[in-house]
Amino acid sequence: MKAYIFPGQGSQFPGMGKDLYEQSEEAKKLFEKANEVLGFNIADIMFNGSADDLKQTKVTQPAIFIHSVILAKLANIKPDMVAGHSLGEFSSLVANGVLSFEDGLRLVSKRALAMQAACEANPSAMAAVLGLDDAVVEEACKEVTDEVVVPANFNCPGQLVISGSNEGVAQAGEILKAKGAKRVLPLPVGGAFHSPLMEPAREELKDAIMQTQFSQPSCPVYQNFNAEPSSDVEQIKQNLIAQLTAPVRWTQSVQRMLADGATEFVECGPGKVLQGLVKKIDKEASVSSVEV
C-alpha cells in the first residue's frame, strides 16, 4: 500500500515549482489560479524570489502547499492513505479529494496570516530537542509551571520540538540539557506553533473551515491531532481545527500507517525531510519522492 506524505513549513527553496510551470500547461493554469486566489503574484516569488522572500509568512505556507498539490496533480497519484506534517495536512486533503485546490489554498493562506497575528500578539519560540526519549521531554515541559511550554512536534525517535513562551522554552531547555539532551536548538520560526498560544489563530481558522466545502475522501487521512485514520468529513474538520494548538504526532502517524499496511512512503512536495524522518522511525521502510 502506498502512503503519500506531504511536507510542512521549512521545505521551501528559491526557484521552487519553476520546472513544473515550464513543463506543463496544467501546472501553468494552477499557478495562475493561485495568484488570483491570493491576490498577489506568488508564482513570481517562488520562481525568482530569494530565501528571505520565501520566508514571508503570507508566502511560505501557500508556496509549499501549491508546489505539493501541483506535483500530486501532475503525477496523477492514487494514494491508499495520506498524511501531511502540520501545513502538509492541507495538501494531503486535496490529494485525497476532501478539498479543492482553491479552497485548500484559501484555508492555508488564512492559517498562515492567523498564525502570524498570534505570534505578534504573544512573542514566543520553538526549539528542537535531540537525543532524549519523548517521555523525558514531556516530563520536562510539565516541570515548567509558571510559563507555557509543550511538546509540539513528535518528529521521530530522539527528535521532539518544544513550543511556548520565550521564557518557557528557555526554562525547559535548561532542564532538558540537565537530563542529557544532546542539543536544544532554537528554531528560526515566528513563534509557538502547535501550542496553546495559537488559540486566537485556531478560532479564526475554525470559522473558515466550518464555512468551507469538504467532500468524502478517496482514502483515509492520518491526522496530526491523533495519528488515527479519518474518513469521516466532520471528524476531519474537527481534527484540522484542533491541529493548531495540539502537537504534530508524526512518529505515531507513521507507525500507525505501517501497522495498517503501508509498504511505501512517497513524499510529495519540496525537499526530502519527511523521507528522512520515516527512515528514522523505521529504518526498513521504503521511501521515495514523487517524480513527474
ABEGO torsion letter per residue (X at the ends): XBBBBBBBBGABBBGBGAAAAAABAAAAAAAAAAAAAAGBBAAAAAAABBAAAAABAAAAAAAAAAAAAAAAAAAGBBBABBBBBEAAAAAAAAAAGABBAAAAAAAAAAAAAAAAAAAAABBBBBBBBBGBBAAAAAAAAAABAABBBBBABBABBGBBBBBEBAAAAAAAAAAAAAAGBABBBBBBBAEBBGBAAAAAAAAAAAAAAAABBBBBBABBBBBAAAGBBBABAAAAAAAAAAAAABBBBAAAAAAAAAAAGBABBBBBEBEAAAAAAAAAABAABBBBBBBX
